[in-house]
Amino acid sequence: MEKKKTYFVDIDGTIFMYRKFETYKSSEAVVLPSSKRFLQQRHDEGHSIILTTARPEELRAHTVDELSKGNIPYNQLVMGIERGPRYLINDMDPKVPGERAIAMNLHRDTGI
């Protein structure tokens, strides 16, 4: 049986077209279709989706509303992370070959 995967996915510039913080409440979130399809497929396969964002905690309700309106599936939402580089650090099982920490860098607003 294949183990389920966990996807950590940034929101702005990856799921939604990038916007500046100060415009979130005055502009509509535009969903990047390829990212929505990617997330829906992984969700349907039973994988875990953890959305991450530098958006401050006080924008949580607004962010949840935008994700809901965009029909974006996810399991958890982590707010307030730093805007600098993000590192994924994980151990490797000595009995199972292959890397367990995988990273993808995407060009902003191109989708997954």
C-alpha positions in Angstrom: 0.0 0.0 0.0 1.3 3.4 -1.0 1.8 5.9 1.9 -0.1 9.1 1.5 1.9 12.3 0.8 1.8 15.7 2.4 1.9 18.8 0.2 2.9 22.1 1.7 1.6 24.8 -0.8 2.0 28.5 -0.7 -1.2 30.5 -1.5 -0.3 33.8 -3.2 1.4 33.5 -6.5 0.9 29.7 -6.4 -2.9 29.1 -5.9 -4.1 32.6 -6.4 -2.6 35.3 -8.7 -0.2 37.3 -6.5 -1.6 40.5 -4.8 0.0 42.8 -2.2 -1.3 42.4 1.3 -3.0 45.8 1.3 -5.2 44.9 -1.7 -6.6 41.6 -0.3 -9.8 43.0 0.9 -10.3 45.4 -2.0 -9.6 43.0 -4.8 -10.9 39.5 -5.7 -8.7 36.4 -5.5 -8.1 34.9 -9.0 -7.6 31.2 -8.9 -4.8 29.7 -11.1 -6.7 26.8 -12.8 -3.7 24.4 -13.0 -3.1 24.7 -9.3 -6.7 24.1 -8.4 -6.7 20.9 -10.6 -3.5 19.8 -9.0 -4.8 20.2 -5.5 -8.1 18.6 -6.3 -6.4 15.6 -7.7 -4.2 15.2 -4.7 -7.1 15.7 -2.4 -9.2 13.1 -4.2 -6.3 10.7 -3.9 -6.4 11.1 -0.1 -3.1 13.1 0.3 -2.8 15.8 2.9 -2.7 19.5 1.7 -1.3 22.1 4.1 -1.6 25.6 2.8 1.0 28.1 3.9 1.0 31.9 3.7 2.8 35.0 5.0 -0.6 36.6 5.3 -1.0 37.7 8.9 -3.3 35.8 11.3 -5.9 38.7 11.3 -6.6 37.8 7.6 -7.5 34.2 8.5 -11.3 34.6 8.1 -10.8 36.5 4.9 -8.4 33.9 3.6 -10.7 31.0 4.5 -13.5 32.8 2.7 -11.4 33.2 -0.5 -10.3 29.6 -0.4 -13.9 28.5 0.0 -15.2 30.7 -2.8 -12.4 29.3 -5.0 -13.3 25.7 -4.0 -9.7 25.0 -3.0 -9.4 21.8 -1.0 -7.0 21.7 1.9 -6.6 20.0 5.3 -4.7 22.7 7.3 -3.9 26.4 6.9 -0.7 27.9 8.4 -0.7 31.7 8.6 2.0 34.2 9.3 5.1 32.4 8.0 8.0 34.5 7.0 8.4 35.8 3.4 12.0 34.6 3.0 13.1 31.2 1.8 11.2 28.2 3.2 13.0 25.0 4.1 11.4 21.5 4.3 13.5 19.2 6.6 12.6 15.6 7.0 14.4 12.3 8.0 15.0 9.5 5.6 13.9 5.9 6.4 17.1 3.7 6.1 14.9 0.8 5.0 13.1 2.7 2.2 15.2 4.2 -0.7 14.5 7.7 -1.9 14.3 11.2 -0.6 11.5 12.2 1.8 11.9 16.0 1.5 11.1 17.3 -1.9 10.9 20.9 -3.0 9.5 22.6 -6.1 10.1 26.3 -7.0 7.5 27.8 -9.4 7.5 31.0 -11.3 5.0 33.3 -9.7 1.4 33.2 -11.1 2.1 30.3 -13.5 0.3 27.6 -11.4 1.4 24.1 -10.6 
